[in-house]
Amino acid sequence: MRTVGQILKEEREKKFYTLEEIEKITKIRIELLKALENDDYIKLPPPTFVQGFIKNYGKFLKLDTSKLLAIYRREYSIHKNPPRILDSFISPIDKKRLRITPAKLLGTIVVVLIFSFFAYLWFEYRFLAGTPFLEISQPNDQETYKNEVIIVSGRTDPEAKVSINDQEIQVDISGRFSQEIRLKESINSISITARSKEGKETEVERNVFYKPE
C-alpha cells in the first residue's frame, strides 16, 4: 500500500508542480514538504501539525483528505517515530539517576503545552501574513496566437485584488477571474498580480506572441 508521502509526491509530479510552487501556495516550508513526501516523520513537528499539512496539501491537489489522514494515522507509530521534543528531557550522561517526580512531570507538560501554543501561533501567522495564492489557467507562457484578442483567466484567494498589466479586474466570490486583452504584434508581456488585504503580492508573468494570419 502506498504511503501518504508517496501519494502526495506522485500527484504533485503528475500535475507538474515543483516543491517551490507548493511551498508558495500552501505556506508550508519546503524542508517540511520534503520530509512529508519522504515519510520522514521524525523531521516533522507533532502529529496535530502534520495532519494540518496533509489536509492543506491534499486539498490543493484535489485529493480525498479524509482518506489521506486515515492512511497517515495507520502508518504513524509513536514507537517507531518518538516525538523529538521529549529528547531534551533525557540525560544521556546519567540515566540511572534520573527520577520522575510529580513536579518534573507537571513541568514537562507545561513546557509541551507552551511550545504547542506558540507553534500554533507561528503557523497561523505564516498563513495570515503570507502572499496570496495565484494560479493562471490561460494563457500559457511562450504561446503563439493568431487572434488579436485572448482571454486571461485563473483563480486566487477570494479576498485578493487582481490586476493585469496594472489594470484591476473583477474577481468573483470563489476567487476566479477572466478578462479579455488585446495583443500587439510580436511579443506581449502580460503581468498578473494578486494583492491581499495586508498588501502582500503574488505576481505571475506570461510572455505570448501574436502572429496574425
C-alpha positions in Angstrom: 0.0 0.0 0.0 1.3 3.5 -0.9 2.2 5.9 1.9 0.8 9.4 2.3 4.1 10.8 1.2 4.2 8.7 -2.0 0.6 9.6 -2.9 1.3 13.4 -2.4 4.6 13.2 -4.4 3.1 11.2 -7.3 0.1 13.5 -7.6 2.3 16.6 -7.4 4.6 15.3 -10.1 1.6 14.2 -12.2 0.3 17.8 -12.2 3.9 19.2 -12.8 4.2 21.2 -9.6 7.6 21.9 -8.0 8.1 21.8 -4.3 8.9 25.5 -4.5 5.5 26.2 -6.0 3.8 24.1 -3.4 5.6 26.0 -0.6 4.4 29.3 -2.0 0.8 28.1 -2.4 0.4 26.2 0.9 2.7 28.3 3.0 4.4 25.0 4.2 8.2 25.3 4.3 10.0 23.3 1.6 12.0 21.2 4.1 8.8 20.1 5.8 7.3 19.2 2.4 10.3 17.1 1.6 10.1 15.3 4.9 6.4 14.7 4.4 6.9 13.3 0.9 9.7 11.0 2.2 7.5 9.9 5.2 10.3 11.1 7.4 8.1 11.9 10.4 11.0 12.4 12.8 11.8 15.6 11.0 8.3 16.9 11.3 6.5 18.7 14.1 3.9 16.9 16.3 1.1 14.9 14.7 -1.5 17.7 15.0 0.5 19.9 12.7 1.4 17.1 10.3 -2.3 16.3 9.8 -2.8 20.0 9.1 -0.1 19.9 6.4 -1.6 16.8 4.9 -5.0 18.3 4.8 -3.8 21.6 3.1 -1.5 19.8 0.7 -4.1 17.2 -0.3 -6.9 19.8 -0.6 -4.7 21.8 -3.1 -4.0 18.7 -5.1 -7.8 17.8 -5.1 -7.2 14.6 -3.2 -9.6 12.9 -0.7 -8.1 14.4 2.5 -10.1 12.1 4.8 -8.5 9.0 3.2 -5.1 10.6 3.3 -5.5 11.3 7.1 -6.7 7.7 7.6 -3.6 6.3 5.9 -1.4 8.7 8.0 -3.0 7.6 11.3 -2.4 3.9 10.3 1.2 4.3 9.3 2.2 6.7 12.0 3.6 4.9 15.1 4.7 6.5 18.3 7.1 3.6 18.9 8.8 4.0 15.5 8.7 7.8 15.5 9.1 9.2 19.0 8.4 13.0 19.3 11.7 14.8 19.3 10.6 17.3 21.9 10.9 14.6 24.6 14.6 14.1 23.8 15.5 17.3 25.5 14.3 15.9 28.8 16.5 12.8 28.7 20.0 13.0 30.1 22.4 10.6 28.2 25.1 11.1 30.9 23.4 10.0 34.0 20.2 8.0 33.1 20.3 5.9 36.3 20.0 9.0 38.5 17.0 10.4 36.5 13.9 10.3 38.7 10.4 11.3 37.5 8.7 13.3 40.2 5.2 14.9 40.0 6.8 18.3 39.8 9.0 17.3 36.9 6.1 15.7 35.1 4.0 18.8 35.6 6.8 21.0 34.3 7.2 18.8 31.2 3.5 19.0 30.4 3.6 22.8 30.9 6.6 23.2 28.6 5.0 21.0 25.9 1.7 23.0 26.1 3.6 26.3 25.8 5.6 25.0 22.9 2.5 23.7 21.1 0.7 27.0 21.7 3.5 29.2 20.3 4.0 26.8 17.4 0.3 27.1 16.6 0.5 30.9 16.7 3.6 30.8 14.4 1.8 28.7 11.8 -1.3 30.9 11.9 0.9 34.0 11.5 2.7 32.4 8.5 -0.7 31.6 6.9 -2.2 35.1 7.5 0.9 37.1 6.6 1.8 35.0 3.5 1.4 36.1 -0.1 -2.0 35.3 -1.8 -2.4 32.2 -3.9 -2.4 32.8 -7.6 -3.0 30.2 -10.4 -3.2 31.2 -14.1 -5.2 28.9 -16.4 -4.5 30.7 -19.6 -2.6 31.9 -21.5 0.4 29.5 -21.3 3.8 31.1 -21.3 5.6 31.4 -24.7 2.4 30.5 -26.6 1.7 31.9 -30.1 -1.8 33.3 -31.0 -3.3 34.2 -34.4 -6.2 36.2 -32.9 -5.7 39.7 -31.6 -7.9 39.2 -28.6 -7.2 36.5 -26.0 -8.6 35.5 -22.6 -6.5 35.8 -19.4 -8.1 33.6 -16.7 -7.2 32.0 -13.4 -8.0 31.9 -9.7 -6.8 33.5 -6.5 -7.9 34.0 -2.9 -11.5 35.4 -2.8 -10.4 38.4 -0.8 -7.5 39.3 -3.1 -7.5 42.0 -5.8 -6.2 41.1 -9.2 -4.5 43.4 -11.8 -3.5 42.6 -15.3 -0.7 44.9 -16.5 -1.6 47.3 -13.6 -5.3 47.4 -14.6 -7.6 46.0 -11.8 -10.1 43.4 -12.9 -13.2 41.7 -11.4 -12.8 38.6 -9.2 -15.9 36.5 -8.3 -16.7 35.2 -4.8 -14.8 32.0 -5.4 -11.7 33.8 -6.4 -11.9 33.1 -10.2 -11.3 35.8 -12.8 -11.4 36.1 -16.6 -10.5 39.1 -18.8 -10.1 39.8 -22.5 -7.0 41.6 -23.5 -5.8 42.9 -26.9 -2.4 41.8 -28.2 0.0 43.8 -30.3 2.2 42.2 -33.0 5.3 40.3 -31.9 5.9 39.6 -28.2 3.5 40.6 -25.5 4.4 40.6 -21.8 1.4 40.0 -19.5 1.8 40.6 -15.8 -0.9 39.3 -13.5 -0.8 40.4 -9.8 -2.8 39.3 -6.8 -2.8 41.6 -3.8 -4.1 40.6 -0.3 -5.8 43.0 2.1 -2.5 43.2 4.0 -0.7 44.4 0.9 1.1 41.2 0.2 1.5 40.4 -3.6 2.0 37.4 -5.8 2.9 38.1 -9.4 2.9 35.8 -12.4 4.2 36.8 -15.8 3.3 35.3 -19.2 5.1 36.2 -22.5 3.0 35.4 -25.6 3.3 36.0 -29.3 0.8 37.5 -31.7 1.3 36.4 -35.3 -1.8 37.2 -37.4 -2.5 35.1 -40.5 
